[in-house]
Amino acid sequence: FLVSTVGKMVVLLVCWYLFLVSMDLMGSSFKLLADRTKGGAVVQTDVIGSPVVGILTGLLVTVLVQSSSSSTSITITLVGSRCERSRTISNICAV
């Protein structure tokens, strides 16, 4: 009984560690992507800066990903890495 409980705890801690490492890796990737595409990929216009476009972009991403947990993880990573501003999703990593 004790061995299976300790084994489950070890597996849980390893999975938690891998989750945190993957979130950090995703945040670093978004930062690197933002540095490379800063000013080149996203041109700030009135249409792109619209909150409606941000909502529609978010809906499209959610439909494409097909998983609310994946979209939530990506959003949390973007916010945590300070790439996403709360105004719209379309100006991700635009500084």
N, C-alpha and C positions, 0 to 999 in steps of 0.2 A: 504493500500500500504506500509506504513512504517513498519507495523508489519511483513509482509511477507519478506521485505528486511532485517530487523534485524534478523529474524528467519533464513533466508538463510545464513547470515553472521555468525551466531552462529554455524550453522551446518557445514559450511566451516571450521571455526576455530577448531571445535571439530574433524573433519576428518583429518585436517592437524596435529593436536596434536597426534592423534592416529597413523598416518603414521610415525611421528618422533619417537614416543615411540617404535613402532614395528621395525623400523630400528635400534634403539639403542639396543633393545632386541636381534635382529638377530646378531648384532656385538658382543655383550657380549657372545652369544651362540657360535659363531665361536672362540672367544678367549678361552672360557672354553674347547671347543673341541680340540683346538690346544694344550693347556696345558696338557690335558690327553693323547693325542696321540703323543706327541712330541718324535720323534725318533723311535717310535714303529710301527706306521702305514705306514709311507712313508719312504722307504729306498732310499737314494739318489744314483742313478746310472746314467750312461751316457744315457741310454734309457729314463729314467724318466725326466732327465734334458734337453732333446731335445726340442727345440721350436716347432718342428713338432708335437710331442706328445702333447704338450700344446695346440696347435691349434685343434688337433683332439679331445682332451678331452673337449675343449670348445664347439666344434660342437656337440659332443655327449650329453653334458649337455643341450645344447639348444634344441636339438631334444627331449630329455626326458622331459624337462620342458614344451615344446610347447608354450613358451611365451617369446618373447624378452624382455618384460618389467620385468618379473620375473628374468631373467638372468641378466639384467642390475642392478636391485635392489640388487641382491646378490653380484655382482661384486663391486658395489659402497660400499656396507657394508663391504666387505672384504678389500677393499683398505682403507676405512675410519678407520677400526679397526687395520690397519697396519699388517694384516695377509697375504695379498697377495703381492708378489713382482711382479714387472712389467715384469720380465724375462719370466716366464712361469706360466701357471695355475696349473701345476701338482705339484708344490712345495708349495701349499697353506699352510700357517701358519708354514712352516718349518723355524726355526730360526737357 
